[in-house]
Amino acid sequence: MPTLPALRTLALQARAAGELDHAVEAWRTALRLQPDDWTSALELKRDLKATGYYPDSDPQFRRAARSLPDAEWLAHYTALYAYHMDDLDALHRRATAMLDAAPDHAPLHALRADVARQRRDWPAAAEGFAIAERLDPAHAEYGAKRRAVLMYQRVGAWLQRQPAHGDAYEVAVVNLDRNTERYAWTEKLFGRSPVPLRRVPAIEGSRLPTPAAHRLLGDPAMRGTLGCFLSHAATWDSLATRGLRHLLVIEDDVLPLADLPARLGPLGLPPGYDICFVNDRLEPRLDPDAATQPSVHHLSDVLRGFPAEDNAPGGDGYLLSAQGAAKLLRWVAQDGFAGDLDWRLLAYGMDEAAIAALRRHAFSWRMLDRLQQDIPRIDRLNAYVLHPALIRTVGVSSDREDENRERPTASALPA
């Protein structure tokens, strides 16, 4: 095994030569040799970003980051606190210690409030954001977060008061076999909810043979995107084979925003619904002060208020009925698996008139108009969106994007 100085020299030489993959591997080896070497961790972070990877996805970097000096550590974990729960206590302690020296530092109060929000300690979160808002009233995000926290406190309390009624359902977690850490945290995070949690093994796009990728896609596309689409299709298939009537499909990089109800009655889903999105990225832009219990809204109404340049509505959390799953399985068997899952789901839930009513030239209009032309269908999903959302996405690496970068589908098969 080379020494730590030799590995650093090797990594710097590889970087200078433009061989960033070799540099990344050298930094990783250095961190395996000395796990708390935060200087090598920062160099690894630099080269991972230069190669287009999400640094926080690297386990060697995450482990070493715990030894970083306060400023870098806080900057790093401000993005990661929501997923890596084992570091919440340390993050809170360090932010508190720094507040002793800077008691009027609004971002530190907001950071402690974010930790409380992740734990669903709503009173502490509301208090922290209120302090940050008072110290920096021009920072609109603090007030928005405080109001959202109070909304979830009200709605969560309302859900807990409701008797269990309505149809039963399960939670299906899409999770790659290699991501055992993510599934363990998902189990822990959703452990307070009285709903069965079941793991659905995800399909690793990078392992799909090139001929299969071409056959399934028709046109070249990214393997990670294909694997994600196929993984969700596997959950739809499982709904029918298990004899279920309803399923909450989530990915393994989400957090619950409320304890899930034991049965679906309190959510107020309309009879005959096919799909209802419950993720925060599609949450309707409504006044949080007015929400006292969940409400359901037509997908077409919600998308008219979707941010113009937002390109990621997210397929990371949605309720699906048995009839909705049957429609999806029938349609993708005919239409194929090309493109992003989330936009396909939205396209299946919007008719031509609803798409035409979107803001012209907004990203959502461009995407859905193209899909409508590529995959014309008369039938549509009865699609809705829940307010407030039940889950939110967190800032961790996307397996789909990582696989796309690692092994994209070749543009053509060898002759």
N, C-alpha and C positions, 0 to 999 in steps of 0.2 A: 504493500500500500504506500503510495507517495506521501510525503510529509505535507502538512498544511501549507507552509510557504511554497513548496513546489507546486501544489494544486492552484494556489492563487496566481503564481507566475504563469502556469499553463492556461488558466482561464483568461488572464489579461492578454496573453499572446493570441489566443483564439479570437478574442473580441477585436483586437487590432487588425487581424487578418480577415475580419468579416465573417468568421465561422462561429456564429452565435450559438448554434446548437451544441457545439463542442464546449463553448464557454459555460453554457447552462449546466451541462453534465459535470464539468469540473467543479462548479460552485456547489452542486448537489452532493458530490463526493466529499467535498470539504465539510459540508454540514453534517454528513453522516459520521465523519471523523470527529467533529466537534459540534454537537447539536446546538450549543448556545452561542455560537460565533455570529453575533448579529451583524458584524461588518460584512462577512461573506453573504449573509442573508440579504442585505441591501444591494450588494452587487448582483446577486441572483435575481432580485426583484427588477433591477434595471434591465438585465438581459432578457428576462422573460417578457417584459413589456415591449422591448425592441423586436422580439420575434412574434408579437401579436397574441401572446398568451395572457391570461388573467393571473397575475402573480399570486393572489390569495388562494388559488386552487392548489398550490404546491405544498404538500405536507411538510417538506423540509423547511420552507420559508415560514410557515405558520408556527412551527415548533420553535424556531430560532427567534421569531418576532417577540416572544414573551420576554426576552432579555433586552429588548431595545430600550434606549433612553426614553424618558417620558414623552418628549415632543413627537418623536417618530412613532413611538408605540401608540400614542393616542390618535395620531393621524391615521394610522393603519387600522386600528380597531374601531374607529368611528364608523367605518364602512362594514366591519365584520362583526360587531357586537351582537347583531341580531341572530346570527346563526351559531357562532361558537360559544355556546352557553357556559362552558367550563371556564371562560375567561371573564365573565360578567363581574364577578366579585373583585377581581384584580383591577379591572377597568374602573369600577366604582371607587375603589380605594385610591387609585392614582389620581383620578379626577378630583376627589375630595382633598387629597393632600395638596394638589396644585391650587385649589381654591383658597387654602390657608394663606397663600402668598398673593393671590389675586381674587379676592372675594367678589369683585364686581365684574368678573369675566363671564359674560352671558353664554358663550359657547360651552363652557364647562358645566354650567347649570343645565343647559339643554342636553348635554351628553348624559348627565346623571338621570335626567328625565327620560331619555331614550332607553336607558337600561331599565328603568322602572316600567316603561311601556312594554318592553319586550317580556317582562315578567308578568304583565297585566296587573301591575300594582298601580291602578288608575289614579288614586288620590295623590301618591307621590309624584307620578308623572305630571299630573295637572299642576301641582304646586311648582315643580321645577320649571316647566314651560312658562308659567305665570311670572316667575322671577326673571327668567331670561327675557321675556317680553317687556317687563318693566324696565330692565336695564338697557334694552336695545329695541325701543318701540318701532324703529324703522325696519326691523327684520321681520317681514310678514310671516315667515315660516313658523316662528315661535307661536304666534297667535293661532295659526291654522292647526298646528299640532295640538295645542291646548284644547281647542274646540272639538277636534276629532277624538281626543282622549275622553272628554266628557260625554260625547255621543256614545262611545263604546261602553262606558261605565253604565249609562242609562239602559242601552239596548241589552247589554249582557245581563243586567239585573232583571230586566223584563223577561228574558228567555229563561232564567233560572226559576222564575215564579210560575212558569206555565207547566201545567200537568202534561205528562207524556201522552200524546195523541197523534193520530194520523198513521201513515204507512211507515214501516221499518225500512232501514237502508244500511249499507255498509260503506266504509271508507276504503278505497283502493289506492295504494301508494305505488306509483311507478318508480322503480328503483333498480339501478344496475347492480349486478352481483358483487362487483368490486367496491361499491360504495356502502360498506357495512356501517361506517361511522354515521353517514347521513340517515340511514334507516333507524339506527339506534336513537338518534336525537329526535327523529319524527315520532317514534313510539313514545318517547318521554314527553314531548311537547303536547301530543294529543291524548296523553294518558288520563287527563281529567275529564275527558268527554266520554259519556256512556254509550259509545257506538263501536261496533266491531271494526278493527283495523286489520286490513289484509294487504300483504305485499304482493305486487305483480312484477315479476322479473322483467326488467326492461331489455330491449334488444340493442345490442352494441353495434352501432352503425359501422364502426371501423372494422368489424369482423365479417361484414357482408362481402361475399365474393363479387368481383367486378361484374361478371355476367348477370348475377342476380340483381345488382343495383341498376344496371341498364334495363333489364327486363321490367323491373318494377316501376322505374321512373320514365322510361321512354326517352326523355332528354336528359343530358347530364345534370346532376345536382349533387349536393353535399351528402355524404353518408350519414353524418350525425343527424341532419334534419330528417332523413329517411328513417333512421333508427327510432327517432322520437315519434314520428307519425305511426310507425308500425307498433310501437309499444303501447300507444293509446288505443289503437285498434284491438290489441290483445285484451285490454280492459273491457272494451265494448263486447267482445266475444265472450268474456268470462261472465258478464252479467246474465246473458241468456243461458249459458251452460250451468250456472249455479242456481238458476230458477229465481233470480232476484227481480224485483220490480223497480228498484231505484239504487243508484250508486253515486257516491261522491268521489270523483276522480281528482287526485292531487299528485303533484310531483314532490320529490323529496327535498326541495329547497324552499319550502313555504313554512309559515308560522301561523298558528290559529290566532284570530283576533277576538274570539269568544269561545266559551265552551259550547261544543255542538249539542243541539237538542237530541234527546234519545230517539225521538221520532220526528217526522218531517212536518207535522201539523203546525207548530208555531211559526214556521217560515212562510206560510201562506201561499204556497205554490199553486198556480191555477190548475184546474183539472185539464188533463190532456196536454200538459207541457211535455216537450221533448228534451230540452236542455235549459239549464239556468246557470249562468256564470256567477261565481261567488268570489272571484279574485279581485284584489284591490285595483289592478290596472284598468279594469273595466267598470269600476264603481261609478255610478252616476254622479255628476257634479251637482249635488243638492246641498241645501243649507244644513250643516250638521246640527245646528241648534234646534231644528224642527223634528229630528228623528227621535222617536221614543220606542219604536219596535221595528222589526224588519218589514220592508216593503218590496214589491216585485214590479219591474218595469219592462216594457217591450224592448228588445234589443235594438230595434230600428230607432226608437226614441232616444235611447242612450247614445248611440253612435252619432247622432246629429250634434251632440255636445262633446264628442271626443276631440282631444287636442289635434290641431291640424297636421302637425309634423310627427305625431307619435306613430312609431312603426312597430310597436310590440304590445298588442292587446293582451297576449298571454293566454295559453291554454293550460295553465297550471292549477286551476281549480274550477270544477263545474259539476253540477248535479245532472245526472242523466237518467231518463226513464227507460224502461225496457223497450217501449215502442220507438223512442229516440235512438237507442242503440241499434235496433233492427234496421231503421232507415239508414243510419250511417254505414253500417256494414254492407248493406245492399248498394249504396251509392259509391263507396270507395272501390268496391269490386268492379264497378263500371268505369269510374273516373280515374282510378290510379292513386298514387301516393306522392305525386310531385308537389313541391312547395311546402310552406310552413303550415303546421297543423292548426294554429290559432286562426289564421286568416281563412283557411278552408272551413272551419266550423262557423265562423261569422258569415261567410258567403252562403253556406247552406241555410242560414237563418234569416237571410235578407232576400226579398224579391226585387225585381227590376225597378219598380217604382220607389221602394225604400232606398235603394242604392242611389238612384237619381236624385233623391231629396237631400243627400249628404252635401256638405260644402264642396263645391267644385274645386278640383285640384288639391284638396286635402289628401294626405297619404292614404287614408282609409278609403276615400272615393276612388283614387287611382287603382289601388289594389283590388277592391271588391268589384269595380267595373270590369277590370281585366278578367277576373275569375268568372264573373257572370257570363262574359263572352266565351271564355275557354270551356266552361262547364255549365252550359245552359240547362236549367231544370225548372219544371213547372212546380213540382212539389217543393216545399220548404219546411225546415224544422220550426216547430213552435218554440221560439227562442226568447229567453228572458234574462234579466240581470237582477241580482239581489242587492238591496241597499239596507244597511251598510254591508260591506264585504265580510265574509267569514274567515278568509285567509289573506295573507299578503306575501309577496315574493321578497326574498332577501338577497343581499349582494354577495353571492358566491359564484364561483365559476360555473359556466354552462357546459355540461358534458357534450351537448349537441354542438356548440360552437368549437369546443376543443377538438372533437372528432372531425369536424369539417376542416379544420386547419391541418390536422395530422395526416389525413388520408382522403383528400377529395376524390370524387369519382372521376376517372379519366374521361376526356372528351370523346374518345373513341376506342373501341376495342381493337387489339392487334388484328391485322388482316390474316 
